[in-house]
C-alpha cells in the first residue's frame, strides 16, 4: 500500500499574511513551518503519494535533495499525528 499523505482532521493548514509564514493550526497549538515546509504540506492532499510529491518538488527545485529529505519530513509529521 502506498501512503498518500493528508492532514489529520484536527489540523488546518493556513498562510499567515502578517507573518508571511505557513502554519499548521492544531487544537491547542500553532506550528510555524520554516523554509519550504509549507510547499511540501500544501501537496499533501490525499491524492498524491509520497513519490508523486517528491517528483513534483524535484521539478520545482532542480538539484535540491528532495528525494532524501521530503520522505523524512513527511514521516516526522505523520509521527506527530499531523498527517495521516
PDB file of N, CA, C and O in Angstrom:
ATOM      1  N   UNK A   1       0.835  -1.189   0.000  1.00  0.00           N
ATOM      2  CA  UNK A   1       0.000   0.000   0.000  1.00  0.00           C
ATOM      3  C   UNK A   1       0.875   1.246   0.000  1.00  0.00           C
ATOM      4  O   UNK A   1       1.841   1.338   0.758  1.00  0.00           O
ATOM      5  N   UNK A   2       0.536   2.188  -0.839  1.00  0.00           N
ATOM      6  CA  UNK A   2       1.289   3.423  -0.951  1.00  0.00           C
ATOM      7  C   UNK A   2       0.608   4.504  -0.133  1.00  0.00           C
ATOM      8  O   UNK A   2      -0.600   4.722  -0.232  1.00  0.00           O
ATOM      9  N   UNK A   3       1.415   5.174   0.677  1.00  0.00           N
ATOM     10  CA  UNK A   3       0.890   6.218   1.548  1.00  0.00           C
ATOM     11  C   UNK A   3       0.609   7.485   0.751  1.00  0.00           C
ATOM     12  O   UNK A   3       1.470   7.975   0.021  1.00  0.00           O
ATOM     13  N   UNK A   4      -0.605   8.008   0.898  1.00  0.00           N
ATOM     14  CA  UNK A   4      -0.997   9.271   0.275  1.00  0.00           C
ATOM     15  C   UNK A   4      -1.296  10.252   1.403  1.00  0.00           C
ATOM     16  O   UNK A   4      -2.419  10.311   1.903  1.00  0.00           O
ATOM     17  N   UNK A   5      -0.280  11.023   1.801  1.00  0.00           N
ATOM     18  CA  UNK A   5      -0.430  11.877   2.983  1.00  0.00           C
ATOM     19  C   UNK A   5      -1.533  12.923   2.841  1.00  0.00           C
ATOM     20  O   UNK A   5      -1.731  13.517   1.781  1.00  0.00           O
ATOM     21  N   UNK A   6      -2.233  13.120   3.938  1.00  0.00           N
ATOM     22  CA  UNK A   6      -3.260  14.158   4.032  1.00  0.00           C
ATOM     23  C   UNK A   6      -3.267  14.653   5.476  1.00  0.00           C
ATOM     24  O   UNK A   6      -2.964  13.898   6.400  1.00  0.00           O
ATOM     25  N   UNK A   7      -3.613  15.923   5.663  1.00  0.00           N
ATOM     26  CA  UNK A   7      -3.668  16.461   7.020  1.00  0.00           C
ATOM     27  C   UNK A   7      -4.709  15.719   7.846  1.00  0.00           C
ATOM     28  O   UNK A   7      -5.770  15.353   7.340  1.00  0.00           O
ATOM     29  N   UNK A   8      -4.405  15.505   9.091  1.00  0.00           N
ATOM     30  CA  UNK A   8      -5.368  14.924  10.018  1.00  0.00           C
ATOM     31  C   UNK A   8      -6.543  15.881  10.172  1.00  0.00           C
ATOM     32  O   UNK A   8      -6.410  17.084   9.947  1.00  0.00           O
ATOM     33  N   UNK A   9      -7.680  15.345  10.554  1.00  0.00           N
ATOM     34  CA  UNK A   9      -8.891  16.162  10.640  1.00  0.00           C
ATOM     35  C   UNK A   9      -8.758  17.322  11.615  1.00  0.00           C
ATOM     36  O   UNK A   9      -9.407  18.353  11.436  1.00  0.00           O
ATOM     37  N   UNK A  10      -7.931  17.173  12.641  1.00  0.00           N
ATOM     38  CA  UNK A  10      -7.786  18.221  13.657  1.00  0.00           C
ATOM     39  C   UNK A  10      -6.734  19.271  13.295  1.00  0.00           C
ATOM     40  O   UNK A  10      -6.469  20.175  14.088  1.00  0.00           O
ATOM     41  N   UNK A  11      -6.140  19.164  12.118  1.00  0.00           N
ATOM     42  CA  UNK A  11      -5.072  20.077  11.710  1.00  0.00           C
ATOM     43  C   UNK A  11      -5.531  20.903  10.503  1.00  0.00           C
ATOM     44  O   UNK A  11      -6.077  20.370   9.537  1.00  0.00           O
ATOM     45  N   UNK A  12      -5.295  22.211  10.584  1.00  0.00           N
ATOM     46  CA  UNK A  12      -5.644  23.119   9.482  1.00  0.00           C
ATOM     47  C   UNK A  12      -4.365  23.785   8.989  1.00  0.00           C
ATOM     48  O   UNK A  12      -3.563  24.273   9.786  1.00  0.00           O
ATOM     49  N   UNK A  13      -4.181  23.802   7.680  1.00  0.00           N
ATOM     50  CA  UNK A  13      -3.048  24.487   7.065  1.00  0.00           C
ATOM     51  C   UNK A  13      -3.488  25.892   6.683  1.00  0.00           C
ATOM     52  O   UNK A  13      -4.522  26.071   6.040  1.00  0.00           O
ATOM     53  N   UNK A  14      -2.695  26.896   7.081  1.00  0.00           N
ATOM     54  CA  UNK A  14      -3.012  28.288   6.764  1.00  0.00           C
ATOM     55  C   UNK A  14      -1.744  29.051   6.421  1.00  0.00           C
ATOM     56  O   UNK A  14      -0.644  28.705   6.853  1.00  0.00           O
ATOM     57  N   UNK A  15      -1.932  30.086   5.642  1.00  0.00           N
ATOM     58  CA  UNK A  15      -0.836  31.026   5.403  1.00  0.00           C
ATOM     59  C   UNK A  15      -1.165  32.308   6.155  1.00  0.00           C
ATOM     60  O   UNK A  15      -2.218  32.906   5.936  1.00  0.00           O
ATOM     61  N   UNK A  16      -0.282  32.723   7.025  1.00  0.00           N
ATOM     62  CA  UNK A  16      -0.453  33.955   7.804  1.00  0.00           C
ATOM     63  C   UNK A  16       0.213  35.088   7.031  1.00  0.00           C
ATOM     64  O   UNK A  16       1.439  35.165   6.954  1.00  0.00           O
ATOM     65  N   UNK A  17      -0.607  35.963   6.460  1.00  0.00           N
ATOM     66  CA  UNK A  17      -0.070  37.064   5.649  1.00  0.00           C
ATOM     67  C   UNK A  17       0.709  38.053   6.494  1.00  0.00           C
ATOM     68  O   UNK A  17       1.668  38.652   6.007  1.00  0.00           O
ATOM     69  N   UNK A  18       0.321  38.240   7.749  1.00  0.00           N
ATOM     70  CA  UNK A  18       1.027  39.186   8.611  1.00  0.00           C
ATOM     71  C   UNK A  18       2.456  38.702   8.877  1.00  0.00           C
ATOM     72  O   UNK A  18       3.417  39.462   8.762  1.00  0.00           O
ATOM     73  N   UNK A  19       2.569  37.436   9.232  1.00  0.00           N
ATOM     74  CA  UNK A  19       3.898  36.863   9.496  1.00  0.00           C
ATOM     75  C   UNK A  19       4.623  36.451   8.223  1.00  0.00           C
ATOM     76  O   UNK A  19       5.843  36.287   8.226  1.00  0.00           O
ATOM     77  N   UNK A  20       3.879  36.283   7.140  1.00  0.00           N
ATOM     78  CA  UNK A  20       4.470  35.774   5.906  1.00  0.00           C
ATOM     79  C   UNK A  20       4.923  34.345   6.074  1.00  0.00           C
ATOM     80  O   UNK A  20       5.938  33.930   5.515  1.00  0.00           O
ATOM     81  N   UNK A  21       4.148  33.580   6.862  1.00  0.00           N
ATOM     82  CA  UNK A  21       4.558  32.208   7.166  1.00  0.00           C
ATOM     83  C   UNK A  21       3.380  31.246   6.993  1.00  0.00           C
ATOM     84  O   UNK A  21       2.217  31.614   7.160  1.00  0.00           O
ATOM     85  N   UNK A  22       3.724  30.012   6.653  1.00  0.00           N
ATOM     86  CA  UNK A  22       2.727  28.947   6.616  1.00  0.00           C
ATOM     87  C   UNK A  22       2.620  28.340   8.006  1.00  0.00           C
ATOM     88  O   UNK A  22       3.612  28.195   8.721  1.00  0.00           O
ATOM     89  N   UNK A  23       1.402  27.994   8.369  1.00  0.00           N
ATOM     90  CA  UNK A  23       1.130  27.479   9.718  1.00  0.00           C
ATOM     91  C   UNK A  23       0.361  26.185   9.663  1.00  0.00           C
ATOM     92  O   UNK A  23      -0.405  25.933   8.733  1.00  0.00           O
ATOM     93  N   UNK A  24       0.576  25.366  10.675  1.00  0.00           N
ATOM     94  CA  UNK A  24      -0.311  24.246  10.965  1.00  0.00           C
ATOM     95  C   UNK A  24      -1.041  24.631  12.248  1.00  0.00           C
ATOM     96  O   UNK A  24      -0.416  24.810  13.294  1.00  0.00           O
ATOM     97  N   UNK A  25      -2.335  24.755  12.166  1.00  0.00           N
ATOM     98  CA  UNK A  25      -3.132  25.147  13.323  1.00  0.00           C
ATOM     99  C   UNK A  25      -3.757  23.888  13.911  1.00  0.00           C
ATOM    100  O   UNK A  25      -4.551  23.203  13.267  1.00  0.00           O
ATOM    101  N   UNK A  26      -3.374  23.604  15.156  1.00  0.00           N
ATOM    102  CA  UNK A  26      -3.866  22.432  15.867  1.00  0.00           C
ATOM    103  C   UNK A  26      -4.796  22.902  16.972  1.00  0.00           C
ATOM    104  O   UNK A  26      -4.834  24.100  17.256  1.00  0.00           O
ATOM    105  N   UNK A  27      -5.546  22.013  17.608  1.00  0.00           N
ATOM    106  CA  UNK A  27      -6.499  22.446  18.624  1.00  0.00           C
ATOM    107  C   UNK A  27      -5.913  23.352  19.707  1.00  0.00           C
ATOM    108  O   UNK A  27      -6.570  24.314  20.106  1.00  0.00           O
ATOM    109  N   UNK A  28      -4.716  23.083  20.190  1.00  0.00           N
ATOM    110  CA  UNK A  28      -4.159  23.903  21.267  1.00  0.00           C
ATOM    111  C   UNK A  28      -2.743  24.369  20.957  1.00  0.00           C
ATOM    112  O   UNK A  28      -1.949  24.637  21.858  1.00  0.00           O
ATOM    113  N   UNK A  29      -2.442  24.460  19.655  1.00  0.00           N
ATOM    114  CA  UNK A  29      -1.067  24.774  19.291  1.00  0.00           C
ATOM    115  C   UNK A  29      -1.017  25.282  17.852  1.00  0.00           C
ATOM    116  O   UNK A  29      -1.830  24.894  17.014  1.00  0.00           O
ATOM    117  N   UNK A  30      -0.061  26.143  17.587  1.00  0.00           N
ATOM    118  CA  UNK A  30       0.195  26.587  16.219  1.00  0.00           C
ATOM    119  C   UNK A  30       1.649  26.261  15.907  1.00  0.00           C
ATOM    120  O   UNK A  30       2.545  26.597  16.682  1.00  0.00           O
ATOM    121  N   UNK A  31       1.881  25.615  14.782  1.00  0.00           N
ATOM    122  CA  UNK A  31       3.232  25.283  14.350  1.00  0.00           C
ATOM    123  C   UNK A  31       3.570  26.168  13.159  1.00  0.00           C
ATOM    124  O   UNK A  31       2.876  26.144  12.142  1.00  0.00           O
ATOM    125  N   UNK A  32       4.641  26.953  13.287  1.00  0.00           N
ATOM    126  CA  UNK A  32       5.103  27.801  12.193  1.00  0.00           C
ATOM    127  C   UNK A  32       6.052  26.970  11.344  1.00  0.00           C
ATOM    128  O   UNK A  32       7.084  26.498  11.820  1.00  0.00           O
ATOM    129  N   UNK A  33       5.688  26.799  10.082  1.00  0.00           N
ATOM    130  CA  UNK A  33       6.515  25.997   9.176  1.00  0.00           C
ATOM    131  C   UNK A  33       7.655  26.857   8.638  1.00  0.00           C
ATOM    132  O   UNK A  33       7.449  28.006   8.247  1.00  0.00           O
ATOM    133  N   UNK A  34       8.838  26.299   8.625  1.00  0.00           N
ATOM    134  CA  UNK A  34      10.037  27.017   8.178  1.00  0.00           C
ATOM    135  C   UNK A  34      10.376  26.655   6.738  1.00  0.00           C
ATOM    136  O   UNK A  34      10.029  25.577   6.256  1.00  0.00           O
ATOM    137  N   UNK A  35      11.053  27.565   6.068  1.00  0.00           N
ATOM    138  CA  UNK A  35      11.567  27.307   4.721  1.00  0.00           C
ATOM    139  C   UNK A  35      10.475  26.863   3.762  1.00  0.00           C
ATOM    140  O   UNK A  35       9.418  27.488   3.673  1.00  0.00           O
ATOM    141  N   UNK A  36      10.740  25.784   3.051  1.00  0.00           N
ATOM    142  CA  UNK A  36       9.800  25.274   2.059  1.00  0.00           C
ATOM    143  C   UNK A  36       8.833  24.244   2.618  1.00  0.00           C
ATOM    144  O   UNK A  36       8.156  23.561   1.850  1.00  0.00           O
ATOM    145  N   UNK A  37       8.752  24.117   3.926  1.00  0.00           N
ATOM    146  CA  UNK A  37       7.869  23.108   4.521  1.00  0.00           C
ATOM    147  C   UNK A  37       6.415  23.297   4.094  1.00  0.00           C
ATOM    148  O   UNK A  37       5.691  22.325   3.876  1.00  0.00           O
ATOM    149  N   UNK A  38       6.000  24.550   3.978  1.00  0.00           N
ATOM    150  CA  UNK A  38       4.622  24.808   3.568  1.00  0.00           C
ATOM    151  C   UNK A  38       4.333  24.302   2.160  1.00  0.00           C
ATOM    152  O   UNK A  38       3.243  23.799   1.887  1.00  0.00           O
ATOM    153  N   UNK A  39       5.309  24.435   1.269  1.00  0.00           N
ATOM    154  CA  UNK A  39       5.090  23.963  -0.106  1.00  0.00           C
ATOM    155  C   UNK A  39       4.993  22.450  -0.149  1.00  0.00           C
ATOM    156  O   UNK A  39       4.351  21.896  -1.042  1.00  0.00           O
ATOM    157  N   UNK A  40       5.618  21.776   0.798  1.00  0.00           N
ATOM    158  CA  UNK A  40       5.507  20.310   0.884  1.00  0.00           C
ATOM    159  C   UNK A  40       4.133  19.939   1.435  1.00  0.00           C
ATOM    160  O   UNK A  40       3.437  19.100   0.864  1.00  0.00           O
ATOM    161  N   UNK A  41       3.750  20.555   2.526  1.00  0.00           N
ATOM    162  CA  UNK A  41       2.462  20.234   3.163  1.00  0.00           C
ATOM    163  C   UNK A  41       1.301  20.558   2.224  1.00  0.00           C
ATOM    164  O   UNK A  41       0.292  19.853   2.204  1.00  0.00           O
ATOM    165  N   UNK A  42       1.455  21.622   1.455  1.00  0.00           N
ATOM    166  CA  UNK A  42       0.411  22.030   0.515  1.00  0.00           C
ATOM    167  C   UNK A  42       0.090  20.905  -0.479  1.00  0.00           C
ATOM    168  O   UNK A  42      -1.031  20.823  -0.981  1.00  0.00           O
ATOM    169  N   UNK A  43       1.063  20.047  -0.760  1.00  0.00           N
ATOM    170  CA  UNK A  43       0.864  18.957  -1.720  1.00  0.00           C
ATOM    171  C   UNK A  43       0.257  17.708  -1.074  1.00  0.00           C
ATOM    172  O   UNK A  43      -0.046  16.738  -1.769  1.00  0.00           O
ATOM    173  N   UNK A  44       0.083  17.726   0.223  1.00  0.00           N
ATOM    174  CA  UNK A  44      -0.462  16.558   0.936  1.00  0.00           C
ATOM    175  C   UNK A  44      -1.988  16.627   0.893  1.00  0.00           C
ATOM    176  O   UNK A  44      -2.641  17.049   1.847  1.00  0.00           O
ATOM    177  N   UNK A  45      -2.525  16.204  -0.232  1.00  0.00           N
ATOM    178  CA  UNK A  45      -3.963  16.313  -0.465  1.00  0.00           C
ATOM    179  C   UNK A  45      -4.690  14.973  -0.389  1.00  0.00           C
ATOM    180  O   UNK A  45      -5.899  14.903  -0.611  1.00  0.00           O
ATOM    181  N   UNK A  46      -3.952  13.917  -0.077  1.00  0.00           N
ATOM    182  CA  UNK A  46      -4.581  12.592  -0.018  1.00  0.00           C
ATOM    183  C   UNK A  46      -4.743  11.948  -1.385  1.00  0.00           C
ATOM    184  O   UNK A  46      -5.201  10.809  -1.484  1.00  0.00           O
ATOM    185  N   UNK A  47      -4.375  12.658  -2.429  1.00  0.00           N
ATOM    186  CA  UNK A  47      -4.454  12.113  -3.791  1.00  0.00           C
ATOM    187  C   UNK A  47      -3.071  11.713  -4.294  1.00  0.00           C
ATOM    188  O   UNK A  47      -2.924  10.719  -5.005  1.00  0.00           O
ATOM    189  N   UNK A  48      -2.068  12.486  -3.924  1.00  0.00           N
ATOM    190  CA  UNK A  48      -0.690  12.202  -4.356  1.00  0.00           C
ATOM    191  C   UNK A  48      -0.024  11.288  -3.341  1.00  0.00           C
ATOM    192  O   UNK A  48      -0.187  11.462  -2.133  1.00  0.00           O
ATOM    193  N   UNK A  49       0.726  10.312  -3.838  1.00  0.00           N
ATOM    194  CA  UNK A  49       1.536   9.521  -2.904  1.00  0.00           C
ATOM    195  C   UNK A  49       2.877  10.237  -2.711  1.00  0.00           C
ATOM    196  O   UNK A  49       3.147  11.246  -3.363  1.00  0.00           O
ATOM    197  N   UNK A  50       3.705   9.714  -1.821  1.00  0.00           N
ATOM    198  CA  UNK A  50       4.973  10.380  -1.488  1.00  0.00           C
ATOM    199  C   UNK A  50       5.851  10.523  -2.726  1.00  0.00           C
ATOM    200  O   UNK A  50       6.489  11.559  -2.914  1.00  0.00           O
ATOM    201  N   UNK A  51       5.889   9.491  -3.574  1.00  0.00           N
ATOM    202  CA  UNK A  51       6.707   9.577  -4.788  1.00  0.00           C
ATOM    203  C   UNK A  51       6.248  10.711  -5.701  1.00  0.00           C
ATOM    204  O   UNK A  51       7.072  11.401  -6.300  1.00  0.00           O
ATOM    205  N   UNK A  52       4.945  10.902  -5.806  1.00  0.00           N
ATOM    206  CA  UNK A  52       4.420  11.980  -6.656  1.00  0.00           C
ATOM    207  C   UNK A  52       4.766  13.346  -6.064  1.00  0.00           C
ATOM    208  O   UNK A  52       5.082  14.285  -6.794  1.00  0.00           O
ATOM    209  N   UNK A  53       4.704  13.445  -4.745  1.00  0.00           N
ATOM    210  CA  UNK A  53       5.070  14.708  -4.083  1.00  0.00           C
ATOM    211  C   UNK A  53       6.550  15.007  -4.324  1.00  0.00           C
ATOM    212  O   UNK A  53       6.918  16.135  -4.652  1.00  0.00           O
ATOM    213  N   UNK A  54       7.383  13.996  -4.161  1.00  0.00           N
ATOM    214  CA  UNK A  54       8.823  14.169  -4.386  1.00  0.00           C
ATOM    215  C   UNK A  54       9.089  14.564  -5.834  1.00  0.00           C
ATOM    216  O   UNK A  54       9.895  15.457  -6.092  1.00  0.00           O
ATOM    217  N   UNK A  55       8.425  13.914  -6.775  1.00  0.00           N
ATOM    218  CA  UNK A  55       8.642  14.224  -8.193  1.00  0.00           C
ATOM    219  C   UNK A  55       8.245  15.663  -8.509  1.00  0.00           C
ATOM    220  O   UNK A  55       8.950  16.358  -9.240  1.00  0.00           O
ATOM    221  N   UNK A  56       7.129  16.105  -7.965  1.00  0.00           N
ATOM    222  CA  UNK A  56       6.682  17.476  -8.227  1.00  0.00           C
ATOM    223  C   UNK A  56       7.647  18.491  -7.632  1.00  0.00           C
ATOM    224  O   UNK A  56       7.966  19.496  -8.267  1.00  0.00           O
ATOM    225  N   UNK A  57       8.110  18.232  -6.416  1.00  0.00           N
ATOM    226  CA  UNK A  57       9.048  19.154  -5.779  1.00  0.00           C
ATOM    227  C   UNK A  57      10.413  19.135  -6.472  1.00  0.00           C
ATOM    228  O   UNK A  57      11.071  20.170  -6.573  1.00  0.00           O
ATOM    229  N   UNK A  58      10.838  17.972  -6.945  1.00  0.00           N
ATOM    230  CA  UNK A  58      12.113  17.878  -7.667  1.00  0.00           C
ATOM    231  C   UNK A  58      12.065  18.696  -8.952  1.00  0.00           C
ATOM    232  O   UNK A  58      13.061  19.295  -9.357  1.00  0.00           O
ATOM    233  N   UNK A  59      10.898  18.713  -9.586  1.00  0.00           N
ATOM    234  CA  UNK A  59      10.738  19.510 -10.802  1.00  0.00           C
ATOM    235  C   UNK A  59      10.788  21.007 -10.475  1.00  0.00           C
ATOM    236  O   UNK A  59      11.339  21.797 -11.242  1.00  0.00           O
ATOM    237  N   UNK A  60      10.214  21.386  -9.340  1.00  0.00           N
ATOM    238  CA  UNK A  60      10.188  22.794  -8.927  1.00  0.00           C
ATOM    239  C   UNK A  60      11.531  23.271  -8.397  1.00  0.00           C
ATOM    240  O   UNK A  60      11.868  24.450  -8.507  1.00  0.00           O
ATOM    241  N   UNK A  61      12.297  22.346  -7.820  1.00  0.00           N
ATOM    242  CA  UNK A  61      13.568  22.711  -7.181  1.00  0.00           C
ATOM    243  C   UNK A  61      14.685  21.790  -7.686  1.00  0.00           C
ATOM    244  O   UNK A  61      15.177  20.946  -6.937  1.00  0.00           O
ATOM    245  N   UNK A  62      15.088  21.950  -8.955  1.00  0.00           N
ATOM    246  CA  UNK A  62      16.129  21.070  -9.500  1.00  0.00           C
ATOM    247  C   UNK A  62      17.419  21.152  -8.674  1.00  0.00           C
ATOM    248  O   UNK A  62      17.867  22.235  -8.296  1.00  0.00           O
ATOM    249  N   UNK A  63      17.987  20.007  -8.414  1.00  0.00           N
ATOM    250  CA  UNK A  63      19.248  19.955  -7.667  1.00  0.00           C
ATOM    251  C   UNK A  63      19.076  19.892  -6.164  1.00  0.00           C
ATOM    252  O   UNK A  63      20.036  19.611  -5.447  1.00  0.00           O
ATOM    253  N   UNK A  64      17.868  20.149  -5.668  1.00  0.00           N
ATOM    254  CA  UNK A  64      17.641  20.067  -4.217  1.00  0.00           C
ATOM    255  C   UNK A  64      17.477  18.604  -3.815  1.00  0.00           C
ATOM    256  O   UNK A  64      16.977  17.799  -4.600  1.00  0.00           O
ATOM    257  N   UNK A  65      17.891  18.257  -2.608  1.00  0.00           N
ATOM    258  CA  UNK A  65      17.843  16.843  -2.171  1.00  0.00           C
ATOM    259  C   UNK A  65      16.442  16.414  -1.712  1.00  0.00           C
ATOM    260  O   UNK A  65      16.291  15.861  -0.622  1.00  0.00           O
ATOM    261  N   UNK A  66      15.438  16.662  -2.522  1.00  0.00           N
ATOM    262  CA  UNK A  66      14.056  16.370  -2.114  1.00  0.00           C
ATOM    263  C   UNK A  66      13.804  14.878  -1.938  1.00  0.00           C
ATOM    264  O   UNK A  66      13.027  14.489  -1.066  1.00  0.00           O
ATOM    265  N   UNK A  67      14.440  14.039  -2.744  1.00  0.00           N
ATOM    266  CA  UNK A  67      14.209  12.588  -2.639  1.00  0.00           C
ATOM    267  C   UNK A  67      14.660  12.046  -1.286  1.00  0.00           C
ATOM    268  O   UNK A  67      14.110  11.062  -0.791  1.00  0.00           O
ATOM    269  N   UNK A  68      15.657  12.687  -0.693  1.00  0.00           N
ATOM    270  CA  UNK A  68      16.150  12.238   0.607  1.00  0.00           C
ATOM    271  C   UNK A  68      15.402  12.924   1.756  1.00  0.00           C
ATOM    272  O   UNK A  68      15.078  12.282   2.755  1.00  0.00           O
ATOM    273  N   UNK A  69      15.135  14.199   1.619  1.00  0.00           N
ATOM    274  CA  UNK A  69      14.615  14.982   2.745  1.00  0.00           C
ATOM    275  C   UNK A  69      13.088  14.980   2.879  1.00  0.00           C
ATOM    276  O   UNK A  69      12.573  14.970   3.997  1.00  0.00           O
ATOM    277  N   UNK A  70      12.368  14.988   1.775  1.00  0.00           N
ATOM    278  CA  UNK A  70      10.905  15.101   1.854  1.00  0.00           C
ATOM    279  C   UNK A  70      10.264  13.879   2.529  1.00  0.00           C
ATOM    280  O   UNK A  70       9.417  14.064   3.403  1.00  0.00           O
ATOM    281  N   UNK A  71      10.628  12.640   2.166  1.00  0.00           N
ATOM    282  CA  UNK A  71      10.022  11.490   2.871  1.00  0.00           C
ATOM    283  C   UNK A  71      10.299  11.501   4.372  1.00  0.00           C
ATOM    284  O   UNK A  71       9.438  11.111   5.161  1.00  0.00           O
ATOM    285  N   UNK A  72      11.467  11.934   4.766  1.00  0.00           N
ATOM    286  CA  UNK A  72      11.805  12.020   6.195  1.00  0.00           C
ATOM    287  C   UNK A  72      10.932  13.066   6.875  1.00  0.00           C
ATOM    288  O   UNK A  72      10.395  12.831   7.957  1.00  0.00           O
ATOM    289  N   UNK A  73      10.794  14.223   6.231  1.00  0.00           N
ATOM    290  CA  UNK A  73       9.961  15.287   6.776  1.00  0.00           C
ATOM    291  C   UNK A  73       8.509  14.828   6.911  1.00  0.00           C
ATOM    292  O   UNK A  73       7.880  15.045   7.946  1.00  0.00           O
ATOM    293  N   UNK A  74       7.984  14.197   5.871  1.00  0.00           N
ATOM    294  CA  UNK A  74       6.599  13.718   5.928  1.00  0.00           C
ATOM    295  C   UNK A  74       6.432  12.661   7.017  1.00  0.00           C
ATOM    296  O   UNK A  74       5.408  12.627   7.700  1.00  0.00           O
ATOM    297  N   UNK A  75       7.421  11.812   7.176  1.00  0.00           N
ATOM    298  CA  UNK A  75       7.375  10.804   8.234  1.00  0.00           C
ATOM    299  C   UNK A  75       7.331  11.432   9.623  1.00  0.00           C
ATOM    300  O   UNK A  75       6.653  10.935  10.523  1.00  0.00           O
ATOM    301  N   UNK A  76       8.066  12.530   9.784  1.00  0.00           N
ATOM    302  CA  UNK A  76       8.050  13.236  11.081  1.00  0.00           C
ATOM    303  C   UNK A  76       6.676  13.818  11.358  1.00  0.00           C
ATOM    304  O   UNK A  76       6.182  13.737  12.482  1.00  0.00           O
ATOM    305  N   UNK A  77       6.053  14.407  10.339  1.00  0.00           N
ATOM    306  CA  UNK A  77       4.705  14.965  10.525  1.00  0.00           C
ATOM    307  C   UNK A  77       3.692  13.854  10.822  1.00  0.00           C
ATOM    308  O   UNK A  77       2.761  14.041  11.605  1.00  0.00           O
ATOM    309  N   UNK A  78       3.889  12.715  10.193  1.00  0.00           N
ATOM    310  CA  UNK A  78       2.992  11.568  10.450  1.00  0.00           C
ATOM    311  C   UNK A  78       3.163  11.063  11.874  1.00  0.00           C
ATOM    312  O   UNK A  78       2.191  10.721  12.546  1.00  0.00           O
ATOM    313  N   UNK A  79       4.412  11.021  12.324  1.00  0.00           N
ATOM    314  CA  UNK A  79       4.694  10.563  13.684  1.00  0.00           C
ATOM    315  C   UNK A  79       4.067  11.502  14.718  1.00  0.00           C
ATOM    316  O   UNK A  79       3.614  11.057  15.773  1.00  0.00           O
ATOM    317  N   UNK A  80       4.043  12.795  14.410  1.00  0.00           N
ATOM    318  CA  UNK A  80       3.413  13.774  15.307  1.00  0.00           C
ATOM    319  C   UNK A  80       1.891  13.647  15.297  1.00  0.00           C
ATOM    320  O   UNK A  80       1.210  14.149  16.191  1.00  0.00           O
ATOM    321  N   UNK A  81       1.367  12.965  14.271  1.00  0.00           N
ATOM    322  CA  UNK A  81      -0.083  12.817  14.147  1.00  0.00           C
ATOM    323  C   UNK A  81      -0.736  13.925  13.340  1.00  0.00           C
ATOM    324  O   UNK A  81      -1.960  14.050  13.315  1.00  0.00           O
ATOM    325  N   UNK A  82       0.098  14.734  12.675  1.00  0.00           N
ATOM    326  CA  UNK A  82      -0.425  15.854  11.895  1.00  0.00           C
ATOM    327  C   UNK A  82      -0.818  15.431  10.487  1.00  0.00           C
ATOM    328  O   UNK A  82      -1.639  16.078   9.839  1.00  0.00           O
ATOM    329  N   UNK A  83      -0.229  14.349  10.027  1.00  0.00           N
ATOM    330  CA  UNK A  83      -0.604  13.751   8.738  1.00  0.00           C
ATOM    331  C   UNK A  83      -1.102  12.353   9.003  1.00  0.00           C
ATOM    332  O   UNK A  83      -0.662  11.685   9.939  1.00  0.00           O
ATOM    333  N   UNK A  84      -2.015  11.920   8.177  1.00  0.00           N
ATOM    334  CA  UNK A  84      -2.434  10.513   8.249  1.00  0.00           C
ATOM    335  C   UNK A  84      -2.279   9.884   6.894  1.00  0.00           C
ATOM    336  O   UNK A  84      -2.575   8.701   6.725  1.00  0.00           O
TER     337      UNK A  84
END
